């Protein structure tokens, strides 16, 4: 076999004495798509930050060799100059600049210190054509969807004469069509001789696009497998990732469903800006005590808008309809009122709305129910610590203490902090919006177990998810939403992906 374009050997990195990487080694060959898989917190992102110079040479042990030459990157600029470009999960584009301006930001096409806009826009148009994006280079970034922004990021990388392109969860926030387009583009780049490293939790996509797959667990390389090997399948990858067999992706559960606990009738919501536009039309549903109810729908169907409008009218205008709890009508016009009535809503965007990322676990867990910890208006810090630490233990949050900064936790552990925060409010009704987005299979299993436990306690649980196997695997009943309308109610026994998809695409009459 030819010499690898990249060789990382014996990479070790610790934070405050806690090892994040321990003797990790990986070889990547020219023109291949190399997938790196592992649970949240396994060390994948840390390894890529070492490679791209975010963690400069000298702060870790081990060697990085690129095209036979040993490298010592001191910054991102150094790695980019060598042809290594990383595209992070959180896109780093300036929303108010044009596509062309973003592509050449810091790499401007200029003559005698003056930007040549004709050359910039022409070069940008060529790059957009290369990535299959039919947009005017002068278009502002905020006018584009997430899928198109992802393509702009790749065009930006290609402008830097990239040799090695690293994509961190490139399809996490994309719908199926955008994901397919992006994977086709990665395939094209492979034929052009560009080497790609892709980090992803979506195993079907990994098996479709990658040539080889390296598994990292607990900061160590476990194995590298070839996609062409007949034994390489999802089961083998999962076993390597979690260190055990997952006979089922969902923990066993015996539902104990009681009486109706929560009901919404004739719920109608208008768009907050275009007030004539109906976002949710005459939606009615109910949830029983101890029941898990799934909401399935395509992106833009109105699932999140429905949840947010119920929870303190966080979304929409001209809202009408009734909300009942235990057969009694309740007023949920504000978030405080919704919480007082025992309703909790865990948002799909945990980084933006769900957590204080610069605060510690203790601050985040107590945030929604500080009154429970206050005496005469002053928060009892000792009680707050005890509560947060009990949730750290109960939820198996992997952190040395509750003083750990939440923004530094892995996605799965952040999600557990969000769930802890809402469980502390003592809710009877839990609305969980995309509770496992961006989370690996091992952490998903744990969160499914937590959801089952909440239902076993007699709570009414609503799960909104874009993953149909997840909705089917968790739910006792499923409502489908299409274009702001509830189109069907399907029992667990009758639920198949085909049935749900048919109702999800039904549209308005």
C-alpha positions as CSV (number, residue, x, y, z in Angstrom):
1,X,0.0,0.0,0.0
2,X,1.1,3.6,-0.7
3,X,2.3,5.8,2.1
4,X,-0.5,7.6,4.0
5,X,-1.1,11.3,3.3
6,X,-1.6,11.7,7.1
7,X,-0.2,9.7,10.0
8,X,-1.1,10.6,13.6
9,X,1.0,8.4,15.9
10,X,0.8,8.1,19.7
11,X,-1.4,11.2,20.3
12,X,-2.1,11.8,24.0
13,X,-3.8,14.8,25.4
14,X,-5.0,15.6,29.0
15,X,-7.1,18.3,30.6
16,X,-6.4,19.0,34.2
17,X,-4.9,15.5,34.6
18,X,-7.9,13.8,33.0
19,X,-6.8,12.0,29.8
20,X,-9.0,12.9,26.7
21,X,-6.7,11.0,24.3
22,X,-4.4,8.1,25.1
23,X,-1.9,6.9,22.5
24,X,-4.3,7.4,19.6
25,X,-2.9,6.4,16.1
26,X,-4.6,6.8,12.7
27,X,-3.5,6.6,9.1
28,X,-5.4,8.3,6.3
29,X,-4.6,7.5,2.6
30,X,-4.8,10.0,-0.3
31,X,-8.2,10.2,-2.0
32,X,-10.1,8.2,0.6
33,X,-13.0,9.1,2.8
34,X,-12.1,8.1,6.3
35,X,-14.8,8.0,8.9
36,X,-14.2,8.5,12.6
37,X,-16.9,7.1,14.9
38,X,-17.3,7.0,18.7
39,X,-19.6,8.0,21.5
40,X,-19.9,11.6,22.6
41,X,-16.9,12.3,24.8
42,X,-14.8,9.5,23.2
43,X,-12.2,12.1,22.0
44,X,-13.1,12.5,18.3
45,X,-13.3,16.3,18.3
46,X,-10.2,16.6,20.6
47,X,-8.3,14.5,18.0
48,X,-9.4,16.8,15.2
49,X,-8.5,19.9,17.2
50,X,-5.0,18.5,17.7
51,X,-4.7,17.9,14.0
52,X,-6.0,21.4,13.0
53,X,-3.8,23.3,15.4
54,X,-6.6,24.4,17.8
55,X,-4.5,22.6,20.4
56,X,-1.0,23.8,19.3
57,X,2.1,21.6,19.1
58,X,3.6,21.1,22.6
59,X,0.3,20.8,24.4
60,X,0.0,17.2,23.5
61,X,2.2,14.1,23.0
62,X,2.7,12.3,19.7
63,X,3.5,13.2,16.1
64,X,1.6,14.4,13.1
65,X,3.1,13.5,9.7
66,X,1.6,15.1,6.5
67,X,2.9,13.8,3.1
68,X,6.0,12.3,4.8
69,X,6.9,15.5,6.7
70,X,6.5,15.9,10.4
71,X,4.3,18.9,11.3
72,X,4.2,21.2,14.4
73,X,1.0,23.3,13.9
74,X,0.9,26.3,16.3
75,X,-2.5,27.6,15.1
76,X,-5.3,27.0,12.6
77,X,-3.5,29.3,10.1
78,X,-0.5,26.9,10.1
79,X,-2.7,23.8,9.4
80,X,-4.6,25.6,6.7
81,X,-1.4,26.8,5.0
82,X,-0.4,23.1,4.9
83,X,-3.8,22.2,3.2
84,X,-5.8,20.9,6.2
85,X,-9.2,22.5,6.6
86,X,-11.8,21.7,9.3
87,X,-15.5,22.4,9.0
88,X,-17.0,22.4,12.4
89,X,-20.6,21.3,13.3
90,X,-21.4,24.9,14.3
91,X,-21.0,26.7,11.0
92,X,-18.6,29.7,11.2
93,X,-20.1,32.0,8.5
94,X,-20.9,35.7,8.9
95,X,-24.6,36.0,8.3
96,X,-24.6,39.6,7.0
97,X,-21.8,39.1,4.5
98,X,-22.4,37.7,1.0
99,X,-21.4,34.2,-0.1
100,X,-18.4,35.6,-2.0
101,X,-17.3,37.7,1.0
102,X,-17.5,34.6,3.3
103,X,-15.6,32.3,0.9
104,X,-12.6,34.7,0.7
105,X,-12.8,36.1,4.2
106,X,-9.1,36.4,5.4
107,X,-8.1,35.2,1.9
108,X,-9.2,38.2,-0.1
109,X,-8.5,38.7,-3.8
110,X,-6.9,42.1,-4.0
111,X,-4.7,44.3,-6.1
112,X,-2.4,46.8,-4.3
113,X,-4.4,46.4,-1.1
114,X,-7.8,46.9,-2.8
115,X,-10.2,44.0,-3.1
116,X,-11.0,43.1,-6.7
117,X,-14.7,42.4,-6.5
118,X,-15.0,41.2,-10.1
119,X,-12.3,38.5,-9.5
120,X,-13.8,37.7,-6.1
121,X,-17.4,37.1,-7.4
122,X,-16.1,35.2,-10.5
123,X,-14.0,32.9,-8.4
124,X,-16.8,32.4,-5.9
125,X,-19.2,31.5,-8.8
126,X,-16.7,28.9,-10.0
127,X,-16.5,27.4,-6.5
128,X,-20.3,27.4,-6.0
129,X,-20.6,25.6,-9.4
130,X,-18.1,23.0,-8.1
131,X,-20.1,22.3,-5.0
132,X,-23.4,22.3,-6.9
133,X,-24.9,25.4,-5.3
134,X,-26.9,27.5,-7.7
135,X,-26.9,30.8,-5.9
136,X,-25.7,34.4,-6.7
137,X,-22.3,35.0,-5.0
138,X,-23.8,38.3,-3.8
139,X,-26.5,36.5,-1.8
140,X,-26.3,37.2,2.0
141,X,-25.7,34.1,4.1
142,X,-28.8,34.7,6.3
143,X,-31.0,34.1,3.2
144,X,-29.7,30.6,2.9
145,X,-30.9,27.4,4.6
146,X,-28.5,25.3,6.7
147,X,-27.9,22.8,3.9
148,X,-26.8,25.6,1.5
149,X,-24.6,27.1,4.2
150,X,-22.8,23.8,4.6
151,X,-22.0,23.9,0.9
152,X,-20.7,27.4,1.2
153,X,-18.3,26.2,4.0
154,X,-17.0,23.5,1.6
155,X,-16.6,26.0,-1.2
156,X,-14.7,28.2,1.4
157,X,-12.4,25.2,2.1
158,X,-11.8,24.5,-1.6
159,X,-10.7,28.1,-2.1
160,X,-7.7,27.3,0.2
161,X,-6.3,24.6,-2.0
162,X,-7.3,21.9,0.5
163,X,-5.5,18.6,0.6
164,X,-7.3,17.2,3.7
165,X,-10.9,18.2,4.4
166,X,-12.3,17.4,7.9
167,X,-16.1,17.5,8.3
168,X,-17.5,17.3,11.9
169,X,-21.1,16.0,11.9
170,X,-21.8,17.6,8.4
171,X,-25.3,16.2,8.2
172,X,-26.5,16.6,11.8
173,X,-28.8,19.5,11.1
174,X,-29.7,18.6,7.5
175,X,-32.8,17.0,6.1
176,X,-32.6,13.9,4.0
177,X,-32.4,15.7,0.6
178,X,-29.6,18.1,1.8
179,X,-27.8,15.2,3.4
180,X,-27.9,13.1,0.2
181,X,-26.6,16.2,-1.8
182,X,-23.7,16.7,0.6
183,X,-22.7,13.0,0.5
184,X,-22.8,13.1,-3.3
185,X,-20.5,16.1,-3.2
186,X,-18.0,14.3,-0.8
187,X,-18.1,11.4,-3.3
188,X,-17.2,13.9,-6.1
189,X,-14.3,15.4,-4.0
190,X,-12.9,11.9,-3.6
191,X,-12.8,11.4,-7.4
192,X,-10.9,14.8,-7.6
193,X,-8.2,13.4,-5.2
194,X,-9.3,15.4,-2.1
195,X,-8.9,13.3,1.1
196,X,-11.8,13.6,3.6
197,X,-12.1,12.8,7.3
198,X,-15.8,12.7,8.3
199,X,-17.0,12.5,11.9
200,X,-20.6,11.3,12.1
201,X,-23.1,9.5,14.4
202,X,-25.3,8.5,11.4
203,X,-24.0,5.0,10.8
204,X,-26.0,4.5,7.6
205,X,-24.3,7.5,6.0
206,X,-20.9,6.4,7.3
207,X,-21.3,3.0,5.7
208,X,-22.5,4.6,2.4
209,X,-19.7,7.1,2.0
210,X,-16.5,6.0,3.8
211,X,-13.7,3.8,2.6
212,X,-12.4,3.0,6.1
213,X,-13.8,3.5,9.5
214,X,-11.8,4.1,12.7
215,X,-13.5,3.6,16.1
216,X,-12.5,5.7,19.1
217,X,-13.6,4.8,22.6
218,X,-12.7,6.4,25.9
219,X,-9.8,8.3,24.2
220,X,-8.3,5.2,22.5
221,X,-8.3,3.8,19.0
222,X,-10.2,0.5,19.1
223,X,-10.0,-0.7,15.5
224,X,-10.0,0.4,11.9
225,X,-12.3,-1.5,9.6
226,X,-12.8,-1.5,5.8
227,X,-16.2,-0.8,4.5
228,X,-15.6,-3.5,1.8
229,X,-15.3,-6.1,4.5
230,X,-18.5,-8.2,4.6
231,X,-18.4,-8.2,8.4
232,X,-18.5,-4.4,8.5
233,X,-22.1,-3.4,9.4
234,X,-23.9,-1.2,11.9
235,X,-23.9,-3.9,14.6
236,X,-20.1,-4.2,14.4
237,X,-19.6,-0.4,14.6
238,X,-21.9,-0.1,17.5
239,X,-20.2,-3.0,19.4
240,X,-16.8,-1.3,18.9
241,X,-18.2,2.1,19.9
242,X,-19.9,1.1,23.1
243,X,-17.9,-1.9,24.1
244,X,-20.9,-4.1,24.4
245,X,-23.7,-5.7,22.3
246,X,-26.8,-3.5,22.0
247,X,-29.3,-6.3,21.4
248,X,-31.9,-3.6,21.0
249,X,-31.5,0.1,20.4
250,X,-34.3,0.7,23.0
251,X,-34.3,-0.5,26.6
252,X,-37.2,-2.9,27.5
253,X,-40.4,-1.3,28.8
254,X,-43.7,-2.4,30.1
255,X,-46.1,0.5,29.8
256,X,-48.4,1.3,32.7
257,X,-50.8,3.8,31.1
258,X,-53.4,5.6,33.3
259,X,-56.1,8.2,32.7
260,X,-55.9,11.2,30.5
261,X,-53.5,13.8,32.0
262,X,-53.0,16.4,29.3
263,X,-55.2,17.5,26.4
264,X,-55.0,20.3,23.8
265,X,-58.1,21.2,21.8
266,X,-58.5,23.2,18.6
267,X,-55.0,24.8,18.8
268,X,-54.3,27.3,16.1
269,X,-51.2,29.4,15.8
270,X,-50.3,32.2,13.3
271,X,-46.8,33.1,12.2
272,X,-45.1,35.7,14.4
273,X,-44.1,38.0,11.5
274,X,-46.6,37.1,8.7
275,X,-49.6,37.2,10.9
276,X,-52.0,36.1,8.2
277,X,-50.2,32.8,7.7
278,X,-51.5,29.8,9.8
279,X,-48.6,27.7,11.1
280,X,-50.7,25.3,13.2
281,X,-54.3,24.7,12.2
282,X,-56.9,23.3,14.6
283,X,-54.6,20.8,16.3
284,X,-56.1,18.5,19.0
285,X,-54.3,15.7,20.9
286,X,-54.1,14.1,24.3
287,X,-51.6,12.3,26.5
288,X,-52.3,9.8,29.3
289,X,-50.4,9.4,32.6
290,X,-47.4,7.0,32.0
291,X,-47.7,7.3,28.3
292,X,-45.1,8.3,25.7
293,X,-46.6,10.0,22.7
294,X,-44.5,10.6,19.6
295,X,-44.9,13.5,17.1
296,X,-43.6,12.7,13.6
297,X,-43.3,15.1,10.8
298,X,-41.0,16.4,8.1
299,X,-38.9,19.6,8.7
300,X,-41.2,22.6,8.6
301,X,-44.3,20.6,9.4
302,X,-44.9,22.6,12.6
303,X,-43.9,20.2,15.4
304,X,-41.6,22.5,17.2
305,X,-43.9,25.5,16.6
306,X,-46.8,23.5,18.2
307,X,-44.7,22.6,21.3
308,X,-43.3,26.2,21.8
309,X,-46.7,27.8,21.4
310,X,-48.2,25.5,24.1
311,X,-45.2,26.1,26.4
312,X,-45.9,29.7,27.5
313,X,-46.7,30.9,23.9
314,X,-43.0,31.2,23.1
315,X,-43.8,31.1,19.4
316,X,-46.5,32.7,17.3
317,X,-49.3,35.2,17.4
318,X,-53.1,35.0,17.3
319,X,-53.0,31.8,19.3
320,X,-56.4,30.2,20.0
321,X,-57.5,26.9,21.6
322,X,-57.7,25.3,25.0
323,X,-55.2,23.4,27.2
324,X,-56.5,20.9,29.8
325,X,-54.7,19.1,32.6
326,X,-56.5,16.5,34.6
327,X,-59.7,17.5,32.9
328,X,-59.4,21.1,34.1
329,X,-58.6,24.0,31.7
330,X,-55.3,25.8,32.5
331,X,-53.8,29.1,31.4
332,X,-50.3,28.7,29.8
333,X,-49.9,32.2,28.5
334,X,-46.4,32.6,30.0
335,X,-43.5,30.3,30.5
336,X,-43.8,30.8,34.3
337,X,-47.5,29.8,34.2
338,X,-46.6,26.7,32.1
339,X,-44.0,25.6,34.6
340,X,-46.3,26.3,37.6
341,X,-48.9,24.0,35.9
342,X,-46.3,21.2,35.7
343,X,-45.3,21.5,32.0
344,X,-41.7,21.3,30.9
345,X,-40.3,21.8,27.4
346,X,-36.7,20.6,26.5
347,X,-35.9,22.5,23.3
348,X,-34.3,21.0,20.2
349,X,-31.5,23.7,20.3
350,X,-29.9,22.9,23.6
351,X,-26.9,25.2,22.9
352,X,-29.0,28.3,22.1
353,X,-32.1,28.0,24.3
354,X,-31.6,25.0,26.6
355,X,-28.3,25.8,28.5
356,X,-26.1,28.5,29.8
357,X,-22.9,27.2,28.2
358,X,-20.5,29.4,30.2
359,X,-22.2,28.4,33.5
360,X,-21.5,25.2,35.4
361,X,-23.7,22.2,35.8
362,X,-25.0,23.4,39.2
363,X,-26.2,26.7,37.7
364,X,-27.9,25.0,34.8
365,X,-29.8,22.4,36.8
366,X,-31.3,24.9,39.2
367,X,-32.1,27.6,36.6
368,X,-35.8,26.7,36.0
369,X,-36.8,26.4,39.6
370,X,-34.7,28.7,41.7
371,X,-37.6,29.5,43.9
372,X,-37.5,26.0,45.3
373,X,-34.0,26.6,46.6
374,X,-34.5,30.2,47.9
375,X,-35.1,31.4,51.4
376,X,-36.3,35.0,51.7
377,X,-35.2,35.6,48.2
378,X,-31.7,34.2,48.6
379,X,-30.6,31.0,46.9
380,X,-29.2,28.4,49.3
381,X,-26.0,27.4,47.5
382,X,-25.4,24.3,49.6
383,X,-28.9,22.9,48.7
384,X,-28.3,23.9,45.1
385,X,-25.1,21.9,45.1
386,X,-26.7,18.9,46.7
387,X,-29.6,18.9,44.1
388,X,-27.2,19.3,41.1
389,X,-24.9,16.6,42.4
390,X,-27.8,14.1,43.0
391,X,-28.8,14.6,39.3
392,X,-25.2,14.2,38.2
393,X,-25.2,10.8,39.9
394,X,-28.8,9.8,38.9
395,X,-28.3,10.8,35.2
396,X,-24.8,9.5,34.9
397,X,-23.5,12.8,33.7
398,X,-19.8,12.3,33.0
399,X,-18.1,15.2,34.7
400,X,-15.7,15.4,37.6
401,X,-18.0,17.6,39.6
402,X,-21.0,19.9,39.2
403,X,-18.6,22.8,38.9
404,X,-17.7,21.6,35.4
405,X,-18.5,24.2,32.7
406,X,-21.5,22.9,30.7
407,X,-20.2,24.1,27.3
408,X,-17.2,21.7,27.7
409,X,-19.3,18.6,28.1
410,X,-20.1,16.3,25.3
411,X,-23.5,16.5,23.5
412,X,-25.0,13.5,25.3
413,X,-24.0,14.9,28.8
414,X,-25.3,18.4,27.9
415,X,-28.6,16.8,27.0
416,X,-28.7,15.0,30.4
417,X,-28.1,18.4,32.1
418,X,-31.1,19.8,30.1
419,X,-33.3,16.9,31.2
420,X,-32.1,17.3,34.8
421,X,-33.0,21.0,34.7
422,X,-36.6,20.2,33.7
423,X,-36.9,17.2,36.0
424,X,-36.0,19.4,39.0
425,X,-39.1,21.6,38.2
426,X,-41.2,18.5,39.1
427,X,-43.3,18.4,35.9
428,X,-46.2,16.2,35.1
429,X,-46.0,16.8,31.4
430,X,-42.7,16.7,29.6
431,X,-42.3,17.8,26.0
432,X,-39.0,16.6,24.6
433,X,-38.0,18.2,21.2
434,X,-35.3,16.1,19.4
435,X,-34.0,14.7,22.7
436,X,-31.2,12.7,21.0
437,X,-30.0,15.1,18.2
438,X,-26.3,14.9,17.7
439,X,-25.9,12.1,20.2
440,X,-24.2,8.7,19.8
441,X,-25.9,5.3,20.1
442,X,-24.6,4.6,23.6
443,X,-25.8,8.0,25.1
444,X,-29.1,7.6,23.2
445,X,-29.7,4.3,25.0
446,X,-29.2,6.0,28.3
447,X,-31.6,8.9,27.4
448,X,-34.2,6.4,26.2
449,X,-33.9,4.7,29.6
450,X,-34.5,8.1,31.4
451,X,-37.5,8.8,29.2
452,X,-39.0,5.3,30.0
453,X,-38.3,5.9,33.7
454,X,-40.2,9.3,33.6
455,X,-43.2,7.5,32.0
456,X,-43.0,4.8,34.6
457,X,-43.4,7.6,37.3
458,X,-46.8,8.4,35.8
459,X,-45.7,11.5,33.8
460,X,-47.1,12.3,30.4
461,X,-44.2,12.4,27.9
462,X,-44.3,13.9,24.4
463,X,-41.3,13.1,22.1
464,X,-40.8,15.1,18.9
465,X,-38.2,13.4,16.7
466,X,-37.1,13.5,13.0
467,X,-35.9,9.9,13.3
468,X,-38.8,7.6,12.5
469,X,-37.2,4.5,14.1
470,X,-36.8,6.5,17.3
471,X,-40.4,7.6,17.3
472,X,-41.6,4.1,16.7
473,X,-39.3,2.5,19.2
474,X,-40.1,4.8,22.1
475,X,-43.8,5.7,21.6
476,X,-47.0,4.1,22.7
477,X,-49.0,6.3,20.3
478,X,-47.9,8.5,17.4
479,X,-49.4,11.7,16.0
480,X,-48.3,12.7,12.5
481,X,-48.1,16.4,11.5
482,X,-48.1,17.8,7.9
483,X,-48.2,21.5,7.0
484,X,-49.4,22.5,10.5
485,X,-52.2,19.9,10.7
486,X,-52.4,16.7,12.7
487,X,-53.0,14.2,10.0
488,X,-53.3,10.9,11.8
489,X,-53.1,9.1,15.2
490,X,-51.3,5.7,14.9
491,X,-50.9,3.0,17.6
492,X,-47.6,1.5,18.3
493,X,-48.7,-1.9,16.8
494,X,-49.7,-0.3,13.5
495,X,-46.7,2.1,13.2
496,X,-44.3,1.5,10.3
497,X,-42.0,3.9,8.6
498,X,-44.1,3.7,5.4
499,X,-47.4,4.3,7.2
500,X,-46.0,7.3,9.1
501,X,-44.3,8.8,6.0
502,X,-47.6,8.5,4.1
503,X,-49.4,10.6,6.8
504,X,-46.5,13.0,7.1
505,X,-46.7,13.9,3.5
506,X,-50.5,14.1,3.4
507,X,-50.7,17.9,3.2
508,X,-53.8,20.0,3.7
509,X,-57.1,19.1,2.2
